[in-house]
């Protein structure tokens, strides 16, 4: 039963007064997942937000779209499960807790690993539920009774099993490779967690002396190299030249004696060296550059032989060959850069960059200024260092094969389809996935080492000991798994896998749909596809919908530094959750970015208010909710018409939802509610509240509440509860099934009346006539159908069109305007009402001005120079002004045409 029986609606619509009340009622009543054991299952999982997070505008978009879908499917009678939970967010959470410790003059290393993890759990208990309470404010109808956390015991069991199984299958392995090392966080991070920034740097040129008296073809006894990272020469292991570069063919295979360290390194032929770039010779530091790592491997240098010159803090350490001079040891990497440049300059081996001053004199500089694309950690905020370490890797190329085929065959449908190319490009070229992180918070890697380095991977320490044998002392790997490794199991581990007989897994895997931002397509979506298909032998979801970003009103990306971030909770406080949700749906157009527009949010708050007032009008006139899903019997054209409009709107909504066109769905219900019901149906039935009309009107408003509920759950539930005695809450009502047809004759009749009334009102406005001015119209020789419409609707024509009569005779001579309705063209005399000549002159002058402005703006927007050089906001304004003047010119031309 609903919380309230039929009572009088408040005079004003106040979102805040109803939102908290209804959300608590739904959640406490278990209505987000009612018992529907025999119903068709529908399953969706939320992209788990970081436990450290708070609701941002991107979350608002993502979760609104999911809630619209799950409420829609619930209303359609399905066993709709929306899995909810949060991610333990290894790096982010450890950073938050460590920052809090720093504020108390405390630090992580003051505790044992277990003691620090206890501190993190304490933080989670106190502060880790912020975003879940905020999702409730948005109206998200998630199954909170089964809220998940990626560090829950059952989830940890799944993570450990996946790691061990992949290891035993040869798909997880330990390897020495370069990783993106964050010296601030002291952990490896993924390629996807690296952001590239443009930094003003330099291009230094050095002379490397050739060894053993070797000379180049031009007689030089040195080879010149260029670099943006001089400090790494302390660990150089080769110089690469293109094998076809005639300048260097004679010295390939010869040696260079590296300055500062004295290390002898070979000159190798490799196509990585571009003869047209710089000197064509490239210094190779395989332990500190991703390209150099590959060159080194091709040159026969094994990973365990590659030199490392930096520690975890990015300070210089001694290389394995002991050749780094003492004065460089311990230097921070950028201090080491200065020291290396100074040493090379002192040795006379720095090649100056020559420029000219204003007088034309040559000036020597240490380096050529360059804008360098520099990698930064997206969380640590410092320059990432390619660093050679032992890490755990997943053979992603093997796991990617099945998901690639799934998208090709349609087993996974990506919407919009345009994202398929991006998906295939990444998956076809996928690199080994580094899954180990040097943190304390997270899923600890289930690997144990013997003193001789032998590794034993098992689900428990006891199982590892059994593998190693009694008496073998073992130490556990200190690293944890990449957060995305565990969240890749979300579609099935949240349902109870790998526990035997997990009923939810059998019923709800595969999931039906995943809605996600395109920005985590590779972080999360692709990896779910890999793990799901490998462990469950089926796709994780049938359909993947990728939406765009929410941008500032000018199209710029939101950022705190720009000060253009929009707080969704502030918008909810101001306009209500329903208005924000409807804005998100109306603006979401299959992957295009959403431009924030607070005025439109306000407009949708006004839309809710309009519906509220329409419901109050119905209630005041004895109209109450219906007891039937089927449409009532109707005899009048207006009632037949509105029933037909419901039929068409339901069909439009169902099609839009099947196609995941949220904007089309929002437009369909908005147009029906605002135009058909509030503006026309209520106007047409005023004063004619017979029993049939009351029954139809009550049924129609019920259909509105059900159809609008997925978009605006709060206002619709409140109106549902107040408009009748209900058997159940709206959230679990039945989706409309009118079992009625569109009556073509009724539709034609009402649309004729709407056209007549609307066109007459527009004409009066254009000509400056008072809205209430009563007029007379003439329609010589009307068609039979039109004459019948006029004969059947005298009250509406009199009250709404403000016409004293429509005469079926020729109009008297004199000034008149023409008003169209259907195929009829009515003549309305204006004699004595306006000065037609003056009005024509006024309209013509205004039309000329608007046409001129429109054409000028058209030329401006067609000018490529303007579009390329103007600021985006200037272009946007020009386009808006052009559209406004074009519309005004069209309106004025129509007004002139009316006057003949």
Buried (B, 14 or more C-beta within 10 A) or exposed (E): EBBBEBEEBEEEBEBEEBBEBBBEBBBEBEBBBBEBEEBEBBBBBBBBBBBBBBBBBBBBBBBBBBBBBBBBBBBBBBBBBBBBBBBBBBBBBBBBBBEEBEEEEEEBEEBEEEEBBEBBEEBBEEEBEBBBEBBBBBBBBBBBEBBBBBBBEBBBBBBBBBBBBBBEEEBBEBEBBBBBBBBBBBBBBBBBBBEEEEBEBBBBBBBBBBBEEBEBEEEEEBBBBBBBBBBBBBBBBBBBBBEEBEBBEEBBEBBBBBBBBEBEBBBBBBEBBEBEEBBBBBBBBBBBBBBBBBBBBBBEBEBEEBBBBBEBEBBBBBBEEEBBEEEBBEBBBEBBBEBBBEBBBEEEBBBBBEEEEEEEEEEEEBBBEEEBEBBBBBBBEEBBBBBBBEBBBBBBBBBBEBBBEBBEEEBBBBBBEEBBEBBBEBBEEBEBBBBBBBBBBBBBBBBBBBEEEEBBBBBEEEBBBEBBEEEBEBEEBEBBBBBBBBBBBBBBBBBBBBBEEBEBBEEBBBBBBBBBBBBBBBBBBBBBBBBBBBBBEBBBBBBBBBBBBBBBBEEEEBEEEEEBEBEBBEBBEBBBBBBBBBBBBBBBBBBEBBBBEBEBBBBBBEBBBBBBBBBBBBBEBEBBBBEEBEBBEBEBBBBBBBBBBBBBBBEBBBEBBEEBBBBBBBBBBBBBBBEBBBBBBBBBBBEEBEEBBBBBBBBBBBBBBBBBBBBBBBBBBBBBBBBBEBEEBBBBBEBBEBEBEBBEEBBBBBBBBBBBBBBBBBBBEBBEBEEEEEBBBBBEEBEEBBBEBBEBBEEBBEBBBBBEBBBEEEBEEEBBBBBBBBEBEBBBBBEEBBEBEEBBEBBEEBBEBBBEBBBBBBEBBEEEEBEEEBEEEEBBEBEEBBEBBBEBBBBBBBBBEBBE
